[in-house]
């Protein structure tokens, strides 16, 4: 498999082509990458796109489900601070 790199809040992390963004984040040791307005951490919950716990911003587009989006070499991912629980 081909190696890729994405940028997460300025940090470069490596992965494999075909991995989801959530997969790369988990492999990097990150279990939470969004916080609700009350400060509760969120990461992967369902892993199939049914919930909205794994939302991130990818290349400027907010509210991308990290479990559903395959990482592409060079993606810029930003963790979200949200106003919803």
N, C-alpha and C positions, 0 to 999 in steps of 0.2 A: 504494500500500500504506500501511497505517496504521503510524505510529511507535509503539513501545513503549519502556519503560524497565524494567530489572531492577536489583536491587542485588546486587553481588558482594562479599562480605566488607566491606560498608559503602560501596563505591564504586558510584555510579550509572552504568550504561552504557546506551546507546541501541541499538535495533535495529528490525527490521521485523516486523510480525505474520507469523507462519508460520515464522520462523527457529527453528532448534534452539538450545538453550542453548550447545552447542558452537560453533555458527556465530557467535553473539554474542561468545563468549569469543575465538574466533579473530580476528574482525573488530576486536576491541579490542586485539589484539596479544599475547594470552595463549596460549602454546603448551603450557603445562603447568599443571594445576590440581589435581593430586593427587600426594602423595608416598607411596612405600611405606615400610614400617617401617625399611628401610635407607637411606631418603632419596632414592631414585631418583625423578626427576620423571616424571609420566605426564600425557597429554592424549588427543587423538584418535589412535587407532591404526587400527582397522578402519572406523570411521564408520558401521557398520550394526548395532551392538548385539550382535555376536557375542563380543566381548572385554569386559573390565571395566576398561579403562585410563582411561576418561573419567568415572568416578564422581564425583558431587558430592552435596551435601545441598541439597534444594530445599524451602523452607517447612517445615523441620524434619524432613523425610523423608530419611534417609541412603540412600546407594548407588543414586542415580538416575543412569541412563546419560544423560549430557549430549547425546550424539549422537542419542538417540531422543526426548528430551523437548522438545516445542515450548515456547519461552519464552512466558510470559503476562505482560502488563503488571503490574508490581508484585511479581513473583516475588522472593523473597529466597534467594539462592544462597550457599552456604558451601563453600569449598574443603576437601577432606578430607586428613587425615593418617591413613594407614591402618596396620594392623598386619600386612598381608599383602603379599607380593611379587606 
